[in-house]
Amino acid sequence: MIDRCCISITEKCNLRCKYCHFTSEGRRSRDVTDDEIRAIVSSIRQYVTCHNTEFKVGIVGGGEPLIRFQMLKYLVEQLEVVPNVRLYTISNGVDVDDTKLRFMWEHKESLEYCISLDGGEKIHDSNRIDMAGRGTFAKVMETVRKYEDLFGHKPSVNCTVTPQLLSEKEETISFFADNGFKKVTFSKLFDSEDKILSKDFDTLLDEASRTMEIRQLRKKKSYDCTQYGALCGVGRTNVYYASGFVYPCARFAGMKDYCIGSATDSLESIEANLRRITPCEDGLCYYDQHFVKGGIQ
Protein backbone atom coordinates (compact mmCIF):
# COMPACT_ATOMS: atom_id res chain seq x y z
CA MET A 1 0.00 0.00 0.00
CA ILE A 2 1.19 3.51 -0.78
CA ASP A 3 1.75 5.48 2.40
CA ARG A 4 3.79 8.44 1.15
CA CYS A 5 4.32 10.55 -1.90
CA CYS A 6 6.60 13.40 -2.88
CA ILE A 7 5.23 16.14 -5.11
CA SER A 8 7.72 18.18 -7.11
CA ILE A 9 5.85 21.45 -7.51
CA THR A 10 8.61 23.15 -9.49
CA GLU A 11 11.67 22.31 -11.51
CA LYS A 12 13.04 25.83 -11.09
CA CYS A 13 15.71 26.67 -8.55
CA ASN A 14 17.49 29.79 -7.33
CA LEU A 15 20.68 27.83 -6.62
CA ARG A 16 23.17 25.89 -8.69
CA CYS A 17 24.44 23.33 -6.20
CA LYS A 18 27.48 21.57 -7.60
CA TYR A 19 26.23 18.12 -6.62
CA CYS A 20 22.61 18.50 -7.80
CA HIS A 21 21.71 15.33 -9.71
CA PHE A 22 18.71 16.97 -11.36
CA THR A 23 20.93 19.54 -13.03
CA SER A 24 23.84 17.25 -13.84
CA GLU A 25 21.63 14.62 -15.46
CA GLY A 26 19.58 17.14 -17.43
CA ARG A 27 16.23 15.91 -16.11
CA ARG A 28 14.58 19.27 -15.65
CA SER A 29 11.23 19.57 -17.36
CA ARG A 30 8.03 21.56 -16.91
CA ASP A 31 6.36 22.48 -13.64
CA VAL A 32 3.19 20.76 -12.48
CA THR A 33 0.04 22.68 -13.50
CA ASP A 34 -2.77 23.97 -11.29
CA ASP A 35 -5.20 21.42 -12.76
CA GLU A 36 -2.76 18.59 -12.09
CA ILE A 37 -2.20 19.67 -8.50
CA ARG A 38 -5.95 19.75 -7.90
CA ALA A 39 -6.20 16.22 -9.29
CA ILE A 40 -3.37 15.05 -7.02
CA VAL A 41 -5.10 16.55 -3.98
CA SER A 42 -8.37 14.83 -4.90
CA SER A 43 -6.62 11.50 -5.41
CA ILE A 44 -4.84 11.66 -2.06
CA ARG A 45 -8.06 12.56 -0.25
CA GLN A 46 -9.95 9.65 -1.81
CA TYR A 47 -7.15 7.15 -1.22
CA VAL A 48 -6.54 8.07 2.41
CA THR A 49 -10.25 8.17 3.22
CA CYS A 50 -10.90 4.83 1.52
CA HIS A 51 -8.02 3.01 3.20
CA ASN A 52 -8.09 4.92 6.51
CA THR A 53 -4.32 4.91 6.50
CA GLU A 54 -1.57 7.27 7.61
CA PHE A 55 -0.09 9.14 4.68
CA LYS A 56 2.94 11.39 4.38
CA VAL A 57 3.20 14.09 1.70
CA GLY A 58 6.49 15.74 0.83
CA ILE A 59 6.17 19.06 -0.98
CA VAL A 60 9.53 19.12 -2.68
CA GLY A 61 11.02 19.86 -6.04
CA GLY A 62 13.61 19.17 -8.63
CA GLY A 63 14.02 22.83 -7.75
CA GLU A 64 13.16 25.07 -4.78
CA PRO A 65 9.53 24.53 -3.63
CA LEU A 66 9.14 27.99 -2.09
CA ILE A 67 9.46 29.49 -5.57
CA ARG A 68 5.85 28.34 -6.00
CA PHE A 69 4.73 29.40 -2.57
CA GLN A 70 1.06 29.83 -3.53
CA MET A 71 0.90 26.23 -4.73
CA LEU A 72 2.57 25.05 -1.53
CA LYS A 73 -0.04 26.98 0.47
CA TYR A 74 -2.84 25.37 -1.53
CA LEU A 75 -1.51 21.87 -0.91
CA VAL A 76 -1.12 22.44 2.81
CA GLU A 77 -4.54 24.05 3.27
CA GLN A 78 -6.28 21.34 1.25
CA LEU A 79 -4.54 18.33 2.79
CA GLU A 80 -4.02 19.29 6.43
CA VAL A 81 -7.76 18.84 7.04
CA VAL A 82 -7.62 15.21 5.86
CA PRO A 83 -7.27 12.85 8.86
CA ASN A 84 -3.98 10.91 8.99
CA VAL A 85 -2.15 13.13 6.49
CA ARG A 86 1.20 14.65 7.52
CA LEU A 87 3.14 17.11 5.37
CA TYR A 88 6.69 18.36 5.12
CA THR A 89 8.73 20.54 2.81
CA ILE A 90 12.48 20.97 2.36
CA SER A 91 13.79 24.38 1.36
CA ASN A 92 17.27 25.63 0.56
CA GLY A 93 16.64 28.45 3.05
CA VAL A 94 17.50 31.24 0.61
CA ASP A 95 15.07 34.11 -0.08
CA VAL A 96 12.65 33.08 2.69
CA ASP A 97 10.71 36.18 3.68
CA ASP A 98 8.62 36.82 6.79
CA THR A 99 5.36 35.93 5.02
CA LYS A 100 6.59 32.46 4.17
CA LEU A 101 7.98 31.84 7.63
CA ARG A 102 4.76 33.04 9.24
CA PHE A 103 2.80 30.56 7.14
CA MET A 104 5.10 27.75 8.26
CA TRP A 105 4.54 28.75 11.88
CA GLU A 106 0.76 29.01 11.52
CA HIS A 107 0.63 25.49 10.07
CA LYS A 108 3.34 23.90 12.21
CA GLU A 109 0.96 21.28 13.59
CA SER A 110 0.52 19.73 10.15
CA LEU A 111 3.57 20.88 8.19
CA GLU A 112 7.22 20.32 9.05
CA TYR A 113 9.57 22.84 7.49
CA CYS A 114 13.10 21.52 7.01
CA ILE A 115 16.09 23.55 5.78
CA SER A 116 19.08 22.28 3.82
CA LEU A 117 22.34 23.07 5.60
CA ASP A 118 25.56 21.20 4.93
CA GLY A 119 27.35 22.08 8.15
CA GLY A 120 29.71 25.01 8.63
CA GLU A 121 30.41 27.79 6.18
CA LYS A 122 33.42 26.19 4.47
CA ILE A 123 31.72 22.91 3.53
CA HIS A 124 28.29 24.41 2.86
CA ASP A 125 29.61 27.12 0.53
CA SER A 126 31.84 24.70 -1.36
CA ASN A 127 28.73 23.18 -2.98
CA ARG A 128 25.58 25.18 -2.23
CA ILE A 129 26.06 28.26 -4.39
CA ASP A 130 23.70 30.77 -5.99
CA MET A 131 23.33 31.63 -9.66
CA ALA A 132 26.35 33.94 -9.46
CA GLY A 133 28.54 31.26 -7.87
CA ARG A 134 28.42 32.75 -4.39
CA GLY A 135 28.08 30.69 -1.23
CA THR A 136 24.69 30.74 0.52
CA PHE A 137 25.68 29.93 4.10
CA ALA A 138 25.09 33.46 5.44
CA LYS A 139 21.61 33.67 3.91
CA VAL A 140 20.64 30.24 5.21
CA MET A 141 21.81 31.07 8.72
CA GLU A 142 19.78 34.28 8.63
CA THR A 143 16.70 32.19 7.81
CA VAL A 144 17.61 29.83 10.66
CA ARG A 145 17.80 32.81 13.04
CA LYS A 146 14.40 34.12 11.94
CA TYR A 147 12.92 30.63 12.26
CA GLU A 148 14.26 30.28 15.79
CA ASP A 149 12.92 33.71 16.80
CA LEU A 150 9.45 32.70 15.59
CA PHE A 151 9.28 29.02 16.58
CA GLY A 152 11.41 29.13 19.72
CA HIS A 153 13.75 26.36 18.55
CA LYS A 154 16.09 25.51 15.71
CA PRO A 155 14.60 23.99 12.54
CA SER A 156 15.20 20.44 11.43
CA VAL A 157 17.98 20.41 8.85
CA ASN A 158 19.01 18.16 5.99
CA CYS A 159 22.75 17.78 5.50
CA THR A 160 24.07 16.24 2.26
CA VAL A 161 27.03 13.99 2.99
CA THR A 162 29.91 14.28 0.55
CA PRO A 163 33.41 12.79 0.71
CA GLN A 164 34.63 16.25 1.76
CA LEU A 165 32.21 16.36 4.68
CA LEU A 166 33.29 12.91 5.84
CA SER A 167 36.90 14.08 5.83
CA GLU A 168 35.84 16.89 8.16
CA LYS A 169 33.12 15.11 10.11
CA GLU A 170 34.34 16.25 13.52
CA GLU A 171 34.10 19.90 12.48
CA THR A 172 30.64 19.32 10.99
CA ILE A 173 29.30 17.57 14.07
CA SER A 174 30.74 20.31 16.27
CA PHE A 175 29.10 22.97 14.15
CA PHE A 176 25.64 21.47 14.56
CA ALA A 177 26.14 20.75 18.26
CA ASP A 178 27.65 24.14 19.10
CA ASN A 179 24.85 25.96 17.29
CA GLY A 180 22.07 24.05 19.01
CA PHE A 181 20.70 21.98 16.11
CA LYS A 182 18.83 19.03 17.60
CA LYS A 183 17.33 17.27 14.55
CA VAL A 184 19.58 16.49 11.61
CA THR A 185 19.12 14.15 8.66
CA PHE A 186 22.39 13.18 7.05
CA SER A 187 21.70 12.24 3.43
CA LYS A 188 24.15 10.40 1.24
CA LEU A 189 25.03 12.12 -2.02
CA PHE A 190 23.33 10.33 -4.92
CA ASP A 191 25.57 7.97 -6.91
CA SER A 192 28.25 8.12 -4.25
CA GLU A 193 28.57 4.50 -3.16
CA ASP A 194 32.01 4.25 -4.75
CA LYS A 195 33.21 7.28 -2.77
CA ILE A 196 31.31 7.04 0.51
CA LEU A 197 31.86 3.77 2.33
CA SER A 198 29.05 2.50 4.52
CA LYS A 199 31.35 2.18 7.52
CA ASP A 200 32.41 5.85 7.23
CA PHE A 201 28.80 6.97 6.92
CA ASP A 202 27.76 4.81 9.88
CA THR A 203 30.61 6.26 11.94
CA LEU A 204 29.36 9.77 11.16
CA LEU A 205 25.85 8.85 12.31
CA ASP A 206 27.11 7.19 15.48
CA GLU A 207 29.27 10.13 16.50
CA ALA A 208 26.60 12.71 15.63
CA SER A 209 23.94 10.82 17.62
CA ARG A 210 25.74 11.68 20.86
CA THR A 211 24.62 15.30 20.61
CA MET A 212 21.54 15.32 18.36
CA GLU A 213 18.60 13.28 17.09
CA ILE A 214 19.48 11.49 13.86
CA ARG A 215 16.59 10.43 11.65
CA GLN A 216 18.41 7.34 10.39
CA LEU A 217 18.84 5.95 13.90
CA ARG A 218 15.16 5.82 14.77
CA LYS A 219 14.43 2.20 15.58
CA LYS A 220 11.18 1.82 13.64
CA LYS A 221 11.59 -0.13 10.41
CA SER A 222 10.35 2.06 7.58
CA TYR A 223 10.42 2.18 3.79
CA ASP A 224 11.37 5.48 2.24
CA CYS A 225 14.81 6.03 0.67
CA THR A 226 18.22 4.53 1.35
CA GLN A 227 19.84 7.94 0.85
CA TYR A 228 18.04 9.07 4.01
CA GLY A 229 18.90 5.94 5.93
CA ALA A 230 15.58 4.14 5.56
CA LEU A 231 14.82 1.10 3.41
CA CYS A 232 14.01 1.50 -0.29
CA GLY A 233 10.27 2.05 -0.79
CA VAL A 234 10.29 1.53 -4.56
CA GLY A 235 7.64 -1.06 -5.44
CA ARG A 236 6.27 -0.91 -1.91
CA THR A 237 5.13 2.39 -0.45
CA ASN A 238 6.48 5.39 -2.35
CA VAL A 239 5.55 7.43 -5.43
CA TYR A 240 6.99 10.65 -6.83
CA TYR A 241 5.06 13.26 -8.83
CA ALA A 242 7.04 15.38 -11.30
CA SER A 243 6.17 17.32 -14.47
CA GLY A 244 2.68 15.85 -14.66
CA PHE A 245 3.73 12.21 -14.30
CA VAL A 246 4.37 9.68 -11.53
CA TYR A 247 7.52 7.65 -10.92
CA PRO A 248 8.70 5.07 -8.36
CA CYS A 249 11.11 7.64 -6.88
CA ALA A 250 12.81 10.95 -7.68
CA ARG A 251 15.79 9.29 -9.34
CA PHE A 252 13.55 8.05 -12.15
CA ALA A 253 11.91 11.44 -12.82
CA GLY A 254 11.68 12.18 -16.53
CA MET A 255 12.43 8.60 -17.60
CA LYS A 256 9.44 7.41 -19.60
CA ASP A 257 10.27 3.72 -19.24
CA TYR A 258 9.78 4.08 -15.50
CA CYS A 259 6.62 6.18 -15.55
CA ILE A 260 3.82 4.52 -13.55
CA GLY A 261 1.04 7.01 -14.22
CA SER A 262 0.05 10.60 -14.76
CA ALA A 263 -0.74 13.29 -12.21
CA THR A 264 -4.44 13.02 -13.06
CA ASP A 265 -4.62 9.26 -12.41
CA SER A 266 -6.09 7.94 -9.19
CA LEU A 267 -3.71 6.58 -6.59
CA GLU A 268 -5.52 3.26 -6.93
CA SER A 269 -4.44 2.92 -10.56
CA ILE A 270 -0.95 4.19 -9.75
CA GLU A 271 -0.72 1.58 -7.00
CA ALA A 272 -1.68 -1.13 -9.48
CA ASN A 273 1.20 -0.08 -11.72
CA LEU A 274 3.52 0.11 -8.73
CA ARG A 275 2.86 -3.57 -8.06
CA ARG A 276 4.57 -4.39 -11.38
CA ILE A 277 7.84 -3.54 -9.67
CA THR A 278 9.53 -6.28 -7.66
CA PRO A 279 11.08 -4.53 -4.65
CA CYS A 280 14.74 -5.05 -3.92
CA GLU A 281 16.07 -6.62 -0.75
CA ASP A 282 16.12 -4.53 2.40
CA GLY A 283 19.18 -2.33 2.53
CA LEU A 284 19.57 -2.03 -1.24
CA CYS A 285 18.52 0.81 -3.55
CA TYR A 286 16.24 -0.21 -6.43
CA TYR A 287 17.69 2.38 -8.79
CA ASP A 288 21.25 1.26 -8.15
CA GLN A 289 20.38 -2.44 -8.39
CA HIS A 290 18.01 -2.54 -11.37
CA PHE A 291 18.30 0.54 -13.52
CA VAL A 292 21.07 -0.99 -15.64
CA LYS A 293 18.74 -3.89 -16.51
CA GLY A 294 16.47 -1.50 -18.41
CA GLY A 295 12.76 -1.29 -17.68
CA ILE A 296 10.50 -2.19 -14.81
CA GLN A 297 10.93 -5.80 -13.81
C-alpha positions as CSV (number, residue, x, y, z in Angstrom):
1,M,0.0,0.0,0.0
2,I,1.2,3.5,-0.8
3,D,1.7,5.5,2.4
4,R,3.8,8.4,1.1
5,C,4.3,10.6,-1.9
6,C,6.6,13.4,-2.9
7,I,5.2,16.1,-5.1
8,S,7.7,18.2,-7.1
9,I,5.8,21.4,-7.5
10,T,8.6,23.1,-9.5
11,E,11.7,22.3,-11.5
12,K,13.0,25.8,-11.1
13,C,15.7,26.7,-8.6
14,N,17.5,29.8,-7.3
15,L,20.7,27.8,-6.6
16,R,23.2,25.9,-8.7
17,C,24.4,23.3,-6.2
18,K,27.5,21.6,-7.6
19,Y,26.2,18.1,-6.6
20,C,22.6,18.5,-7.8
21,H,21.7,15.3,-9.7
22,F,18.7,17.0,-11.4
23,T,20.9,19.5,-13.0
24,S,23.8,17.3,-13.8
25,E,21.6,14.6,-15.5
26,G,19.6,17.1,-17.4
27,R,16.2,15.9,-16.1
28,R,14.6,19.3,-15.6
29,S,11.2,19.6,-17.4
30,R,8.0,21.6,-16.9
31,D,6.4,22.5,-13.6
32,V,3.2,20.8,-12.5
33,T,0.0,22.7,-13.5
34,D,-2.8,24.0,-11.3
35,D,-5.2,21.4,-12.8
36,E,-2.8,18.6,-12.1
37,I,-2.2,19.7,-8.5
38,R,-6.0,19.8,-7.9
39,A,-6.2,16.2,-9.3
40,I,-3.4,15.0,-7.0
41,V,-5.1,16.5,-4.0
42,S,-8.4,14.8,-4.9
43,S,-6.6,11.5,-5.4
44,I,-4.8,11.7,-2.1
45,R,-8.1,12.6,-0.3
46,Q,-10.0,9.7,-1.8
47,Y,-7.2,7.1,-1.2
48,V,-6.5,8.1,2.4
49,T,-10.3,8.2,3.2
50,C,-10.9,4.8,1.5
51,H,-8.0,3.0,3.2
52,N,-8.1,4.9,6.5
53,T,-4.3,4.9,6.5
54,E,-1.6,7.3,7.6
55,F,-0.1,9.1,4.7
56,K,2.9,11.4,4.4
57,V,3.2,14.1,1.7
58,G,6.5,15.7,0.8
59,I,6.2,19.1,-1.0
60,V,9.5,19.1,-2.7
61,G,11.0,19.9,-6.0
62,G,13.6,19.2,-8.6
63,G,14.0,22.8,-7.8
64,E,13.2,25.1,-4.8
65,P,9.5,24.5,-3.6
66,L,9.1,28.0,-2.1
67,I,9.5,29.5,-5.6
68,R,5.9,28.3,-6.0
69,F,4.7,29.4,-2.6
70,Q,1.1,29.8,-3.5
71,M,0.9,26.2,-4.7
72,L,2.6,25.1,-1.5
73,K,0.0,27.0,0.5
74,Y,-2.8,25.4,-1.5
75,L,-1.5,21.9,-0.9
76,V,-1.1,22.4,2.8
77,E,-4.5,24.0,3.3
78,Q,-6.3,21.3,1.3
79,L,-4.5,18.3,2.8
80,E,-4.0,19.3,6.4
81,V,-7.8,18.8,7.0
82,V,-7.6,15.2,5.9
83,P,-7.3,12.8,8.9
84,N,-4.0,10.9,9.0
85,V,-2.1,13.1,6.5
86,R,1.2,14.7,7.5
87,L,3.1,17.1,5.4
88,Y,6.7,18.4,5.1
89,T,8.7,20.5,2.8
90,I,12.5,21.0,2.4
91,S,13.8,24.4,1.4
92,N,17.3,25.6,0.6
93,G,16.6,28.5,3.1
94,V,17.5,31.2,0.6
95,D,15.1,34.1,-0.1
96,V,12.6,33.1,2.7
97,D,10.7,36.2,3.7
98,D,8.6,36.8,6.8
99,T,5.4,35.9,5.0
100,K,6.6,32.5,4.2
101,L,8.0,31.8,7.6
102,R,4.8,33.0,9.2
103,F,2.8,30.6,7.1
104,M,5.1,27.7,8.3
105,W,4.5,28.7,11.9
106,E,0.8,29.0,11.5
107,H,0.6,25.5,10.1
108,K,3.3,23.9,12.2
109,E,1.0,21.3,13.6
110,S,0.5,19.7,10.1
111,L,3.6,20.9,8.2
112,E,7.2,20.3,9.1
113,Y,9.6,22.8,7.5
114,C,13.1,21.5,7.0
115,I,16.1,23.6,5.8
116,S,19.1,22.3,3.8
117,L,22.3,23.1,5.6
118,D,25.6,21.2,4.9
119,G,27.4,22.1,8.2
120,G,29.7,25.0,8.6
121,E,30.4,27.8,6.2
122,K,33.4,26.2,4.5
123,I,31.7,22.9,3.5
124,H,28.3,24.4,2.9
125,D,29.6,27.1,0.5
126,S,31.8,24.7,-1.4
127,N,28.7,23.2,-3.0
128,R,25.6,25.2,-2.2
129,I,26.1,28.3,-4.4
130,D,23.7,30.8,-6.0
131,M,23.3,31.6,-9.7
132,A,26.4,33.9,-9.5
133,G,28.5,31.3,-7.9
134,R,28.4,32.8,-4.4
135,G,28.1,30.7,-1.2
136,T,24.7,30.7,0.5
137,F,25.7,29.9,4.1
138,A,25.1,33.5,5.4
139,K,21.6,33.7,3.9
140,V,20.6,30.2,5.2
141,M,21.8,31.1,8.7
142,E,19.8,34.3,8.6
143,T,16.7,32.2,7.8
144,V,17.6,29.8,10.7
145,R,17.8,32.8,13.0
146,K,14.4,34.1,11.9
147,Y,12.9,30.6,12.3
148,E,14.3,30.3,15.8
149,D,12.9,33.7,16.8
150,L,9.5,32.7,15.6
151,F,9.3,29.0,16.6
152,G,11.4,29.1,19.7
153,H,13.7,26.4,18.6
154,K,16.1,25.5,15.7
155,P,14.6,24.0,12.5
156,S,15.2,20.4,11.4
157,V,18.0,20.4,8.9
158,N,19.0,18.2,6.0
159,C,22.8,17.8,5.5
160,T,24.1,16.2,2.3
161,V,27.0,14.0,3.0
162,T,29.9,14.3,0.6
163,P,33.4,12.8,0.7
164,Q,34.6,16.2,1.8
165,L,32.2,16.4,4.7
166,L,33.3,12.9,5.8
167,S,36.9,14.1,5.8
168,E,35.8,16.9,8.2
169,K,33.1,15.1,10.1
170,E,34.3,16.3,13.5
171,E,34.1,19.9,12.5
172,T,30.6,19.3,11.0
173,I,29.3,17.6,14.1
174,S,30.7,20.3,16.3
175,F,29.1,23.0,14.1
176,F,25.6,21.5,14.6
177,A,26.1,20.8,18.3
178,D,27.6,24.1,19.1
179,N,24.9,26.0,17.3
180,G,22.1,24.0,19.0
181,F,20.7,22.0,16.1
182,K,18.8,19.0,17.6
183,K,17.3,17.3,14.6
184,V,19.6,16.5,11.6
185,T,19.1,14.2,8.7
186,F,22.4,13.2,7.0
187,S,21.7,12.2,3.4
188,K,24.2,10.4,1.2
189,L,25.0,12.1,-2.0
190,F,23.3,10.3,-4.9
191,D,25.6,8.0,-6.9
192,S,28.3,8.1,-4.2
193,E,28.6,4.5,-3.2
194,D,32.0,4.2,-4.7
195,K,33.2,7.3,-2.8
196,I,31.3,7.0,0.5
197,L,31.9,3.8,2.3
198,S,29.0,2.5,4.5
199,K,31.4,2.2,7.5
200,D,32.4,5.8,7.2
201,F,28.8,7.0,6.9
202,D,27.8,4.8,9.9
203,T,30.6,6.3,11.9
204,L,29.4,9.8,11.2
205,L,25.8,8.9,12.3
206,D,27.1,7.2,15.5
207,E,29.3,10.1,16.5
208,A,26.6,12.7,15.6
209,S,23.9,10.8,17.6
210,R,25.7,11.7,20.9
211,T,24.6,15.3,20.6
212,M,21.5,15.3,18.4
213,E,18.6,13.3,17.1
214,I,19.5,11.5,13.9
215,R,16.6,10.4,11.6
216,Q,18.4,7.3,10.4
217,L,18.8,6.0,13.9
218,R,15.2,5.8,14.8
219,K,14.4,2.2,15.6
220,K,11.2,1.8,13.6
221,K,11.6,-0.1,10.4
222,S,10.4,2.1,7.6
223,Y,10.4,2.2,3.8
224,D,11.4,5.5,2.2
225,C,14.8,6.0,0.7
226,T,18.2,4.5,1.3
227,Q,19.8,7.9,0.8
228,Y,18.0,9.1,4.0
229,G,18.9,5.9,5.9
230,A,15.6,4.1,5.6
231,L,14.8,1.1,3.4
232,C,14.0,1.5,-0.3
233,G,10.3,2.0,-0.8
234,V,10.3,1.5,-4.6
235,G,7.6,-1.1,-5.4
236,R,6.3,-0.9,-1.9
237,T,5.1,2.4,-0.4
238,N,6.5,5.4,-2.3
239,V,5.6,7.4,-5.4
240,Y,7.0,10.6,-6.8
241,Y,5.1,13.3,-8.8
242,A,7.0,15.4,-11.3
243,S,6.2,17.3,-14.5
244,G,2.7,15.9,-14.7
245,F,3.7,12.2,-14.3
246,V,4.4,9.7,-11.5
247,Y,7.5,7.7,-10.9
248,P,8.7,5.1,-8.4
249,C,11.1,7.6,-6.9
250,A,12.8,10.9,-7.7
251,R,15.8,9.3,-9.3
252,F,13.5,8.0,-12.2
253,A,11.9,11.4,-12.8
254,G,11.7,12.2,-16.5
255,M,12.4,8.6,-17.6
256,K,9.4,7.4,-19.6
257,D,10.3,3.7,-19.2
258,Y,9.8,4.1,-15.5
259,C,6.6,6.2,-15.6
260,I,3.8,4.5,-13.5
261,G,1.0,7.0,-14.2
262,S,0.1,10.6,-14.8
263,A,-0.7,13.3,-12.2
264,T,-4.4,13.0,-13.1
265,D,-4.6,9.3,-12.4
266,S,-6.1,7.9,-9.2
267,L,-3.7,6.6,-6.6
268,E,-5.5,3.3,-6.9
269,S,-4.4,2.9,-10.6
270,I,-0.9,4.2,-9.7
271,E,-0.7,1.6,-7.0
272,A,-1.7,-1.1,-9.5
273,N,1.2,-0.1,-11.7
274,L,3.5,0.1,-8.7
275,R,2.9,-3.6,-8.1
276,R,4.6,-4.4,-11.4
277,I,7.8,-3.5,-9.7
278,T,9.5,-6.3,-7.7
279,P,11.1,-4.5,-4.6
280,C,14.7,-5.0,-3.9
281,E,16.1,-6.6,-0.8
282,D,16.1,-4.5,2.4
283,G,19.2,-2.3,2.5
284,L,19.6,-2.0,-1.2
285,C,18.5,0.8,-3.6
286,Y,16.2,-0.2,-6.4
287,Y,17.7,2.4,-8.8
288,D,21.3,1.3,-8.2
289,Q,20.4,-2.4,-8.4
290,H,18.0,-2.5,-11.4
291,F,18.3,0.5,-13.5
292,V,21.1,-1.0,-15.6
293,K,18.7,-3.9,-16.5
294,G,16.5,-1.5,-18.4
295,G,12.8,-1.3,-17.7
296,I,10.5,-2.2,-14.8
297,Q,10.9,-5.8,-13.8
